[in-house]
Amino acid sequence: MAENLTLFSSCLLSKWGFNDGDDPDDWLDYCEAHGVDYNALDFPLVCLVRTHLLPRIEQAVTAVDIETSHNPIRIETVNGVDMREVWYGRAPELTLTPEYVDVPMADVLRLALAEAGLTKPPRLTPPVALS
């Protein structure tokens, strides 16, 4: 089980980045291993990216939040150049640095709890034994 969640900078330049907006398997595995009901929490992708990845990007970027079932946060400009065509693979992708950042899963859980207004994680309920 991964103790860190890796956020790749290149995901900021794609409509399908960050697992196409789906919860990462490493997060789901972490929650299950720690008895956390991930169905009762929203995965805090946008907050994670804004808190941990964007501040580390070495280029001058502007990010936008997008209401979509796909990747909900993307880079709109890099060094003043519009990147929206890159999102759909219609323009060459450039390389952002650093390539990625690792975020401890405990920090991911803290952000998810904060966004939900909770101090303790919702717990998985044990299966009911059938007689």
C-alpha positions as CSV (number, residue, x, y, z in Angstrom):
1,M,0.0,0.0,0.0
2,A,1.3,3.4,-0.9
3,E,1.9,5.8,2.0
4,N,2.1,8.8,-0.5
5,L,-0.1,10.0,-3.2
6,T,1.9,11.1,-6.3
7,L,0.5,14.1,-8.2
8,F,2.0,14.4,-11.7
9,S,2.5,17.9,-13.2
10,S,1.6,16.7,-16.7
11,C,-1.9,15.9,-15.4
12,L,-2.5,19.6,-15.3
13,L,-2.3,19.8,-19.0
14,S,-4.9,17.1,-19.9
15,K,-8.7,16.8,-19.9
16,W,-8.0,13.2,-18.8
17,G,-5.3,14.0,-16.2
18,F,-5.4,12.9,-12.6
19,N,-7.1,9.5,-13.5
20,D,-9.7,11.4,-15.5
21,G,-11.0,12.9,-12.3
22,D,-11.7,9.5,-10.6
23,D,-10.5,8.7,-7.1
24,P,-7.0,7.1,-7.3
25,D,-6.7,3.5,-6.4
26,D,-3.9,4.3,-3.9
27,W,-6.3,6.5,-2.0
28,L,-9.0,3.8,-2.0
29,D,-6.5,1.2,-0.8
30,Y,-5.3,3.5,2.0
31,C,-8.8,4.1,3.2
32,E,-9.7,0.4,3.2
33,A,-6.5,-0.4,5.0
34,H,-7.3,2.2,7.7
35,G,-11.0,1.4,8.0
36,V,-12.1,4.7,6.4
37,D,-15.3,4.8,4.5
38,Y,-14.2,6.6,1.4
39,N,-17.8,6.7,0.0
40,A,-18.6,9.1,2.8
41,L,-15.8,11.5,1.8
42,D,-15.0,13.4,-1.4
43,F,-11.5,12.9,-2.6
44,P,-9.9,16.4,-2.3
45,L,-8.2,16.6,-5.7
46,V,-8.5,20.3,-6.4
47,C,-7.4,21.2,-2.9
48,L,-4.5,18.8,-3.1
49,V,-3.3,20.3,-6.3
50,R,-3.7,23.9,-5.1
51,T,-2.0,23.2,-1.8
52,H,0.8,20.8,-2.8
53,L,1.4,20.8,-6.5
54,L,0.8,24.3,-7.9
55,P,3.1,26.1,-5.4
56,R,5.9,23.8,-6.5
57,I,5.5,24.4,-10.3
58,E,8.6,26.3,-11.5
59,Q,6.9,27.9,-14.5
60,A,4.5,30.9,-14.2
61,V,1.1,29.2,-14.5
62,T,-2.6,30.0,-14.0
63,A,-4.9,27.2,-13.0
64,V,-8.7,26.9,-13.5
65,D,-11.3,24.8,-11.8
66,I,-13.7,23.2,-14.3
67,E,-17.1,21.7,-13.6
68,T,-16.8,18.4,-15.4
69,S,-16.8,14.7,-14.8
70,H,-13.2,14.7,-16.2
71,N,-10.1,16.3,-14.7
72,P,-11.5,19.2,-12.6
73,I,-8.3,21.4,-12.4
74,R,-6.1,22.3,-15.3
75,I,-3.4,24.8,-16.2
76,E,-4.9,27.4,-18.5
77,T,-1.6,29.3,-19.2
78,V,2.1,28.6,-18.9
79,N,4.4,31.6,-19.0
80,G,1.5,33.5,-20.5
81,V,0.8,31.0,-23.3
82,D,-2.7,29.6,-23.6
83,M,-2.8,25.8,-22.9
84,R,-6.4,24.9,-23.6
85,E,-5.7,23.2,-26.9
86,V,-3.1,21.1,-25.1
87,W,-5.9,19.7,-22.9
88,Y,-7.4,17.9,-25.8
89,G,-4.2,16.8,-27.5
90,R,-4.5,19.3,-30.3
91,A,-1.3,21.1,-29.5
92,P,2.1,19.9,-28.3
93,E,2.5,19.3,-24.6
94,L,5.3,21.0,-22.8
95,T,7.1,19.8,-19.7
96,L,6.3,21.3,-16.3
97,T,8.7,21.0,-13.5
98,P,8.9,19.4,-11.1
99,E,7.6,16.3,-12.8
100,Y,5.6,15.3,-9.7
101,V,5.1,15.8,-5.9
102,D,4.4,13.2,-3.3
103,V,1.8,14.0,-0.6
104,P,1.6,11.8,2.5
105,M,-1.7,9.9,2.6
106,A,-2.3,11.2,6.1
107,D,-2.3,14.8,4.6
108,V,-4.8,13.7,1.9
109,L,-7.1,12.3,4.7
110,R,-6.8,15.6,6.7
111,L,-7.8,17.6,3.6
112,A,-10.7,15.3,2.9
113,L,-11.9,15.6,6.5
114,A,-11.5,19.4,6.5
115,E,-13.5,19.7,3.2
116,A,-16.2,17.5,4.8
117,G,-16.2,19.5,8.0
118,L,-15.3,16.4,10.0
119,T,-12.7,15.9,12.7
120,K,-12.8,12.0,12.6
121,P,-13.0,9.8,9.5
122,P,-16.2,8.0,8.8
123,R,-15.6,4.3,9.5
124,L,-16.4,1.3,7.4
125,T,-19.1,-0.7,9.0
126,P,-18.3,-4.4,9.5
127,P,-20.3,-6.8,7.4
128,V,-23.4,-8.2,9.0
129,A,-23.2,-11.9,9.7
130,L,-26.1,-13.9,8.3
131,S,-27.4,-16.7,10.4
